[in-house]
Amino acid sequence: MRKLNYDKFPFVAVPGAGAACVAGWGAIGARLRGAIAARGSARTTVAVECYPGADEAEIAVALERELRPAISLRASEALRPPSEIDRLCAPWLGGDDPVFGYLSPIDLPEFFDGARVAALRDRAGTAPSGVILVVGVGARLIAEGDILVYADMARWEIQRRQRRGEIGNLGAGNAPQSAGTKYKRAFFIDWRAADRWKKPLLRQFHFLLDTNDPATPKLADGDVVRRGLAEAVRRPFRVVPFFDPGPWGGQWMKEVCDLDRSAPNYAWCFDCVPEENSLLLGMGEHRVEIPASDLVFDRPRELLGDPVHARFGDEFPIRFDFLDTMGGGNLSFQVHPLTEYIRQKFGMHYTQDESYYMLDVGPDASVYLGLKKGADRDAMARDLAAAQCGGAPFDDARYVNTWPAKKHDHFLIPAGTCHCSGKGSMVLEISATPYIFTFKMWDWARLGLDGRPRPIHLEHGLANIQWDRDTDWVRENLINRVTPIGAADGWREERTGLHEREFIETRRHWFAKAVPHDTGGVERGSVNVLNLVEGEEAVVESPDGAFEPFGVHYAETFIVPAAVGPYTVRPTDGAGDRELATVKAFVRTGMPTTNRHE
């Protein structure tokens, strides 16, 4: 029996921050009243800027109760009418496509009516004394704020509220619409505009308001939040994983990650997708939750390294996630877009290259990868279309390779390669960060969890399949391309990929003693992302004590910022002679491709 030690709530401890955070509206009100009094002014404007998805009404009512403002304004009163906002957004939503749009350049102020904004500004200026409270997305359009509070919201919590029908999109009034419709609009429009608006505020807000758990709102000092972000890029850390069921989901993560046994399944875990995951900052007894993307926005050079930042900007380009089909079914048969296609059709500047690392397998596990030699593209296209229209099920065995899969196999999947994981597999997916651009071509005639067919994008898929990636090519280029790199006392290193068309390099280290690593540093290196794929526990340490020893457990993904430089990974004391293993990913930058000592 494996020890249940997977940490579902990792956090970055902020030194000396015990008093920097308070919880509950009463304590929040007292902290803000203290800040107002400290100004020594007869008139104070408190601007509470909100990320879309935060419950503006709840926040406003609570702060009105606590602060007794002379004037209280809602920024939402200045939004353009929903019909106008719908017209503004329509060109970027891809028509009736249920999944894909185009990344929008719309900026947050475009959601607002200039005359209404001016009217609210005038109202804010009428009070000669007292507190003027302005709450909502775009609050800073109304007032700069003598005290600026930022009410941030985790992406995963936004999705949960969308699914429950509690919230709609920015200015749309569409809360009753399907979760998928709201997610699409948020992904391509709302979150892009809100992130652009947020970025300069990360260095400006006086307080961070965390209402991800409505029962326990928290207020943290802004300087201490920024100190926590600075702390995170000086040491290894983990983001907060989240788990979700799916029509093909399995049972493995329930046991290994100690999840709710009554859930029907868990299909996905995002274990390192900073655009979607949260980062917890530990401030004494409290844990303050912020989107992990805040760290990428605020500290991109230290986190990513200069070469990676130069190429990707403030985007985290490496994604680690889990796909669990142990006791479940096949993933959808799919393909990802080529670079030029994703740019032209969706506005992304790099594509969803990926790979499957087999963390565990059941009997007869397999991976569908590439086309059979001599596969007839026209016949395959006809059969896929017929299956989708209710004809005979797609004869995958006629067209698609099926490869047996063993624990620790690594299958490389450059964009344009048709693929899917078969049932009985626990996949650690190592990939580029774009994560919704999957063209499903066949879903085994099953329904989604909502009882409806899942969207199929056959036209997109057929336009991107690379038909020359047949049996021989796949065998030679994409399966277990393992090359020994080096070895020393107690460890050995292997290159496992990725394919030359992919920008990510992966290395596997087997070790019974401490093994040296090096990110290469800020100026010439790359962020490292690792997962402990074998062994119960390991310890990440700094050779010169630059950070406290950091413990990791089986299947946990952790990030080592570029700024860390040299570090070691070793078994925990008492592990004996059993070999452990990590898989490490980094961006190919021209940095040395071996460990530092070599």
Residue pairs with C-beta under 8 A, 6 or more apart in sequence:
2 255
2 256
2 536
2 554
3 536
4 256
4 258
5 536
5 537
5 553
5 554
6 256
6 257
6 258
6 553
6 554
6 555
6 556
7 238
7 553
7 556
8 240
8 241
8 257
8 258
9 240
9 280
9 287
10 237
10 238
10 239
10 240
10 280
10 556
11 280
11 281
11 282
11 287
12 228
12 231
12 232
12 235
12 237
12 279
12 280
12 281
12 282
13 231
13 282
14 20
14 224
14 227
14 228
14 231
14 281
14 282
14 283
15 231
17 221
17 224
17 227
17 228
17 281
17 282
17 283
17 284
18 283
18 284
18 285
19 284
20 220
20 221
20 224
20 283
20 284
21 218
21 219
21 220
21 221
21 224
21 283
21 284
21 286
21 288
22 28
22 30
22 31
22 218
22 219
22 286
23 216
23 217
23 218
23 219
23 286
24 216
24 217
25 62
25 63
25 65
25 66
25 217
26 66
27 219
28 62
28 63
28 66
28 209
28 217
28 218
28 219
29 62
29 63
29 65
29 66
29 67
30 66
31 207
31 219
32 46
32 63
32 66
32 67
32 147
32 149
32 207
32 219
33 66
33 67
35 147
35 206
35 207
36 44
36 46
36 67
36 131
36 147
39 146
39 147
41 146
42 128
42 129
42 130
43 127
43 128
43 129
43 130
43 132
44 130
44 131
44 132
44 146
44 147
45 124
45 131
45 132
45 133
45 134
45 143
45 144
45 145
45 146
45 147
46 63
46 67
46 69
46 131
46 132
46 133
46 134
46 145
46 146
46 147
46 149
47 134
47 139
47 140
47 142
47 143
47 144
47 145
47 147
47 148
47 149
48 59
48 60
48 63
48 133
48 134
48 135
48 136
48 139
48 149
48 150
48 151
48 209
49 136
49 137
49 138
49 139
49 140
49 145
49 148
49 149
49 150
49 151
49 201
49 205
50 56
50 59
50 75
50 135
50 136
50 137
50 139
50 151
50 153
51 137
51 150
51 151
51 152
51 153
51 194
51 198
52 137
52 153
52 158
52 169
52 170
52 186
52 190
52 191
52 194
53 153
53 157
53 158
53 161
53 162
53 167
54 137
54 151
54 152
54 153
54 211
55 167
55 211
55 214
56 74
56 75
56 76
56 135
56 136
56 137
58 211
58 214
59 135
59 151
59 209
59 211
60 72
60 74
60 133
60 135
60 136
62 217
63 69
63 133
63 135
64 72
64 133
67 131
67 133
68 131
69 130
69 131
69 132
69 133
70 127
70 129
70 130
70 131
70 132
71 123
71 124
71 126
71 127
71 130
71 132
71 133
72 132
72 133
72 134
72 135
73 120
73 123
73 124
73 132
73 133
73 134
73 135
73 142
74 134
74 135
74 136
75 120
75 134
75 135
75 136
75 137
75 138
75 139
75 141
75 142
76 136
76 137
76 171
77 116
77 120
78 112
78 113
78 116
78 117
78 119
78 120
78 138
78 141
78 142
79 85
79 111
79 112
79 113
79 116
79 138
79 170
79 171
80 88
80 111
80 112
80 113
80 171
82 171
82 172
82 173
82 174
85 111
85 170
85 171
85 172
86 172
88 106
88 110
88 111
89 104
89 106
89 172
89 185
89 189
91 102
92 101
92 102
92 103
92 104
92 106
92 188
92 189
93 101
93 102
93 184
93 185
93 188
93 189
94 100
94 101
94 102
97 455
98 180
98 181
98 184
98 455
99 180
99 184
99 436
99 455
99 457
100 184
100 345
100 346
100 436
100 437
100 457
100 460
101 184
101 185
101 187
101 188
101 189
101 346
102 188
102 345
102 346
102 347
103 188
103 192
103 346
103 347
103 348
104 188
104 189
104 192
104 193
104 347
105 192
106 189
106 192
106 193
107 193
107 196
107 197
108 137
108 138
108 193
108 194
108 196
108 197
109 138
109 141
110 193
111 137
111 138
111 170
111 171
111 193
112 138
112 141
117 141
117 142
120 134
120 142
121 142
121 143
124 132
124 134
124 142
124 143
132 143
134 142
134 143
134 145
137 170
137 194
138 197
139 145
140 148
140 201
147 206
147 207
148 201
148 204
148 205
148 206
148 207
149 205
149 206
149 207
149 208
149 209
149 219
150 198
150 201
150 202
150 205
150 207
150 208
150 209
150 222
151 209
151 211
152 198
152 208
152 209
152 210
152 290
152 291
152 294
153 211
153 212
153 291
154 212
154 278
154 289
154 290
154 291
155 191
155 275
155 276
155 277
155 278
155 291
155 293
156 242
156 270
156 276
156 277
156 278
157 212
158 167
158 186
159 179
159 183
161 167
162 168
162 179
162 182
162 183
162 186
163 179
165 175
165 176
166 175
167 175
167 182
168 174
168 175
168 176
168 177
168 182
169 182
169 185
169 186
169 189
169 190
170 189
170 190
170 193
170 194
172 185
174 181
174 182
175 182
178 450
187 436
195 293
195 297
198 294
198 297
199 297
199 314
202 226
202 294
202 297
202 298
203 226
203 298
204 222
205 222
206 221
206 222
207 219
207 220
207 221
207 222
208 219
208 220
208 221
208 222
208 225
208 288
208 290
209 217
209 218
209 219
210 217
210 218
210 219
210 220
210 288
210 289
210 290
211 217
211 218
212 278
212 289
213 289
218 286
218 288
220 281
220 283
220 286
220 288
224 283
225 281
225 288
225 290
226 298
228 281
228 283
228 288
229 294
229 295
229 298
229 299
230 299
232 279
232 295
232 299
232 303
232 561
233 295
233 299
233 302
233 303
233 561
233 563
234 302
234 546
234 547
234 561
234 563
234 564
235 542
235 546
235 547
235 548
235 550
235 561
235 564
236 540
236 547
236 550
236 552
236 558
236 559
236 560
236 561
236 564
236 567
237 279
237 550
237 558
237 559
237 561
238 272
238 552
238 556
238 557
238 558
238 559
239 271
239 272
239 273
239 274
239 277
239 278
239 279
239 292
239 559
240 277
240 278
240 279
240 280
240 289
240 292
241 257
241 269
241 270
241 271
241 277
241 557
242 269
242 270
242 276
242 277
243 253
243 257
243 259
243 266
243 268
243 269
244 266
244 267
244 268
244 269
245 263
245 264
245 265
245 266
245 267
245 449
246 265
246 267
246 268
246 449
247 267
247 329
247 443
247 446
247 447
247 448
247 449
247 454
248 267
248 325
248 328
248 329
248 330
248 331
248 332
248 423
248 446
249 264
249 265
249 266
249 267
249 268
249 324
249 325
249 328
250 265
250 266
250 267
250 324
250 325
250 326
250 327
250 328
250 423
250 426
251 265
251 266
251 324
251 326
251 327
251 328
252 324
252 326
252 327
252 360
252 426
253 259
253 266
253 269
253 322
253 324
253 426
254 260
254 261
254 263
254 265
254 266
256 554
256 555
257 266
257 269
257 555
259 266
265 324
265 327
265 328
266 324
267 323
267 324
267 325
267 328
268 321
268 322
268 323
268 324
269 321
269 322
269 324
270 276
270 277
270 321
271 277
271 320
271 321
271 322
271 531
271 556
271 557
272 318
272 319
272 320
272 321
272 529
272 557
272 559
273 319
273 320
273 321
273 433
273 435
274 291
274 292
274 293
274 295
274 296
274 316
275 291
275 292
275 293
275 315
275 316
275 433
275 435
276 435
277 291
277 292
278 289
278 290
278 291
278 292
279 289
279 290
279 291
279 292
279 294
279 295
280 287
280 288
280 289
281 287
281 288
281 290
292 316
293 316
295 303
296 303
296 304
296 314
296 315
296 316
297 314
299 561
300 309
300 313
300 314
301 309
301 522
301 562
302 522
302 561
302 562
302 563
303 316
303 527
303 559
303 561
303 562
303 563
304 312
304 316
304 317
304 526
304 527
304 561
304 562
305 519
305 520
305 521
305 522
305 523
305 524
305 525
305 526
305 527
305 562
305 563
305 587
305 589
306 522
306 523
306 524
306 562
307 524
307 525
307 526
307 587
307 589
307 590
307 591
308 317
308 526
308 527
308 562
308 587
308 589
311 317
311 587
312 350
312 587
315 433
316 433
316 527
317 350
317 432
317 433
317 503
317 504
317 587
318 430
318 431
318 432
318 433
318 504
318 527
318 529
318 585
318 586
318 587
319 354
319 429
319 430
319 431
319 432
319 433
319 435
320 428
320 429
320 430
320 529
320 531
320 557
320 585
321 428
321 429
321 431
321 435
322 359
322 426
322 427
322 428
322 429
322 555
323 331
323 356
323 421
323 425
323 426
323 427
323 429
324 426
324 427
325 331
325 421
325 422
325 423
325 424
325 425
325 426
325 427
326 360
326 362
326 424
326 425
326 426
327 362
327 424
328 423
329 423
329 444
329 446
330 368
330 420
330 421
330 422
330 423
330 444
331 420
331 421
331 422
332 420
332 438
332 440
332 441
332 442
332 443
332 444
332 454
333 368
333 394
333 396
333 400
333 418
333 419
333 420
333 440
333 441
333 442
333 443
333 444
334 418
334 419
334 420
334 438
334 439
334 440
334 441
334 461
335 415
335 416
335 417
335 418
335 419
335 439
335 441
335 461
335 464
335 465
336 351
336 352
336 353
336 354
336 413
336 415
336 416
336 417
336 437
336 438
336 439
336 464
337 345
337 346
337 351
337 352
337 415
337 416
337 437
337 439
337 460
337 464
338 351
338 415
338 416
338 464
339 350
339 351
339 415
341 351
341 460
341 463
341 464
342 348
342 350
342 351
342 352
342 415
342 434
342 437
343 349
345 460
346 437
348 434
348 437
350 432
350 434
350 503
351 415
351 432
351 434
351 437
352 415
352 431
352 432
352 434
352 435
352 437
352 438
353 413
353 414
353 415
353 431
353 432
353 498
353 499
353 501
353 502
353 503
353 504
354 413
354 429
354 430
354 431
354 432
355 410
355 411
355 412
355 413
355 429
355 430
355 431
355 497
355 498
355 502
355 506
356 367
356 410
356 411
356 413
356 419
356 421
356 425
356 427
356 428
356 429
357 408
357 409
357 410
357 411
357 427
357 428
357 429
357 430
357 496
357 506
357 533
357 583
358 365
358 405
358 406
358 407
358 408
358 409
358 410
358 411
358 425
358 426
358 427
358 428
359 407
359 426
359 427
359 428
359 531
359 533
359 555
360 407
360 425
360 426
361 405
361 406
361 407
361 424
361 425
361 426
362 423
362 424
362 425
363 424
364 404
364 424
365 404
365 405
365 406
365 422
365 423
365 424
365 425
366 402
366 403
366 404
366 405
366 422
366 424
366 425
367 402
367 403
367 405
367 409
367 411
367 419
367 420
367 421
367 422
367 425
368 396
368 400
368 401
368 402
368 403
368 418
368 419
368 420
368 421
368 422
369 400
369 401
369 403
369 411
369 413
369 417
369 418
369 419
369 474
369 478
369 479
370 400
370 401
370 417
370 418
370 419
370 469
370 470
370 471
370 473
370 474
370 478
371 380
371 399
371 400
371 401
371 418
371 465
371 467
371 469
371 470
371 471
372 398
372 399
372 400
372 401
372 470
372 471
373 470
373 471
373 472
374 470
375 398
375 399
375 400
375 467
375 470
376 399
377 465
377 467
379 399
380 398
380 399
381 458
381 462
383 392
383 394
383 395
383 398
383 399
384 394
384 441
384 442
384 458
384 462
385 458
386 392
387 393
387 394
387 442
387 445
388 442
388 456
388 458
393 444
393 445
394 442
396 402
396 442
400 418
401 470
401 471
401 474
402 422
403 411
403 474
403 479
405 411
405 422
405 425
408 508
408 533
408 534
408 581
409 479
409 480
410 479
410 480
410 481
410 482
410 496
410 497
410 506
410 508
411 419
411 478
411 479
411 480
412 477
412 478
412 479
412 481
412 497
412 498
412 499
412 502
413 419
413 431
413 478
414 478
414 498
414 499
414 501
414 502
415 464
415 501
416 464
416 465
416 466
416 469
417 466
417 469
417 474
417 478
418 441
418 461
418 465
418 469
421 427
428 531
428 533
428 555
428 583
430 498
430 504
430 506
430 583
430 585
431 504
432 502
432 503
432 504
439 457
439 458
439 460
439 461
439 464
440 454
440 455
440 456
440 457
440 461
441 456
441 457
441 458
441 461
441 462
442 456
443 453
443 454
443 456
447 453
447 454
448 454
469 478
477 499
478 499
480 496
481 495
481 496
481 497
481 499
482 494
482 495
482 496
482 508
483 494
483 495
484 492
484 493
484 494
485 493
485 494
485 495
485 507
485 593
485 594
485 595
486 492
486 493
486 594
486 595
486 598
487 493
488 515
488 597
489 513
490 511
490 512
490 513
490 514
490 515
491 509
491 510
491 511
491 512
491 513
491 514
491 515
492 509
492 510
492 511
493 507
493 508
493 509
493 515
493 594
493 595
494 507
494 508
494 509
494 510
495 505
495 506
495 507
495 593
496 506
496 507
496 508
496 583
497 504
497 505
497 506
498 504
498 505
498 506
503 587
503 588
504 585
504 586
504 587
504 588
505 585
505 586
505 587
505 588
505 593
506 583
506 584
506 585
507 583
507 584
508 533
508 581
508 582
508 583
508 584
509 515
509 517
509 569
509 581
509 582
509 584
510 534
510 579
510 580
510 581
511 569
511 570
511 571
511 579
511 580
511 581
511 582
512 571
512 575
512 577
512 578
512 579
512 580
513 570
513 571
514 541
514 568
514 569
514 570
515 568
515 569
515 570
515 595
516 543
516 566
516 567
516 568
516 595
516 596
516 597
517 528
517 560
517 566
517 567
517 568
517 569
517 584
517 595
517 596
518 525
518 565
518 566
518 567
518 592
518 595
518 596
519 525
519 526
519 527
519 528
519 560
519 561
519 562
519 563
519 564
519 565
519 567
519 586
520 526
520 562
520 565
520 589
520 591
520 592
521 562
521 563
521 565
522 562
522 563
524 589
524 590
524 591
525 562
525 565
525 586
525 589
525 591
526 562
526 586
526 587
526 588
526 589
526 591
527 559
527 560
527 561
527 562
527 586
527 587
528 559
528 560
528 562
528 584
528 585
528 586
529 557
529 558
529 559
529 560
529 584
529 585
529 586
530 552
530 557
530 558
530 560
530 569
530 582
530 583
530 584
530 585
531 555
531 556
531 557
531 558
531 582
531 583
532 538
532 552
532 553
532 554
532 555
532 556
532 580
532 581
532 582
533 555
533 581
533 582
533 583
534 554
534 579
534 580
534 581
535 554
535 571
535 575
535 578
535 579
535 580
535 581
536 553
536 554
536 572
536 575
537 551
537 552
537 553
537 554
537 571
537 572
537 575
538 551
538 552
538 569
538 570
538 571
538 572
538 580
538 582
539 549
539 550
539 551
539 552
539 569
539 570
539 571
539 572
540 549
540 550
540 551
540 552
540 558
540 560
540 567
540 568
540 569
541 549
541 550
541 567
541 568
541 569
541 570
542 564
542 566
542 567
542 568
543 566
543 567
543 568
544 566
546 564
546 565
547 564
550 558
551 572
552 558
560 567
566 596
569 582
571 578
571 580
592 598
